Amino acid sequence: MERFLSKLFEKLSNTKAGVIFAFLFFVAGILLCIFGFFKTLFIILFTAAGFFVGAFLFSDTSKFKKFLDRILPPGRFR
C-alpha cells in the first residue's frame, strides 16, 4: 500500500492541479446529481473515515493486534 501511495503521489505531482481538481469536482457533481447533497456527504465522510482508519490502524500490525484485543479479548479462539 505504501508503494502504491508513493507512486500515486509521484504521478500526481507531475500532473497539473487543474486536471486533478476538474476530475474531483466532476465526480462530486455526478454524485450530487445522482444521490443528492446529504447522501453524497455521507459517502464522502465514510470514505474519508475508512481511509484514515486504514492508513493509521492497519499501517502497523502491532496496532491492529492491540485494537483487536480491545474489541475481542484474547480467549480460547485466538
N, C-alpha and C positions, 0 to 999 in steps of 0.2 A: 504494500500500500504506500509505503514511503517513497519507493522508486516511482510509482505511478504519479503521486502528487508532485514530486520534483520534476518529472518530465512534463506534467501538465503546466506547472508554473513556468517552466522554461519556454514552452510553446506560447504561453500567454504573454510572457514578457516580450517576445518577438512580434506579437500581433498588435495591431493598432487598437487603442482603447475604444474607439468609435464602433468598430466591428463587434467587439465583445459586448458592449452595452446595448447595441442595437439588437443583438440576439437575445440578451436577457430581458429587455423590455418587450420584445416580440413574444417571447414565451409567457411573460407576465400578462400581456394583453390578451393572448389566446386563453389563458386560464381564467381571466376575468370575464371574458365573453362566454365561456362555456359554463363555469361554475358560479360566478358572482363574487362579490367582494369578500364576504365572511368565509366562504368555503375556500377561496384562494388563500386568504390569510391563514386559515387553519392548516392548509397544505404546506405553506411556506414555514410556519412555525414548527411543525413537526419534522419537516425536512432538516431545518437548522438544528433542532434538538437531537435528531438522530446523528447528524454529522458530528456534533460536539461530544456526544456520548461515545461514538465510535472512535473519535480521534483521541480522547483523553482516557477512556476506560480500557479500550482494547489495545492501546499502544504498548502497554506493559502487562505481561502475563501475571505478574505478582499482584498488580492492582485488580485484575479481573478475578483472581482467586480470592482475594480479600473481600471483594464485592459479593461473590457467590457465598462466601462463608457468613456474611452478614444476613443475606436473604435466606439461604438454605444452610442451616448449621450442619457441620460435618457429623455424620452419623453412620448408620450401617450401610448406606447406599454409596458412600464415597470412601 
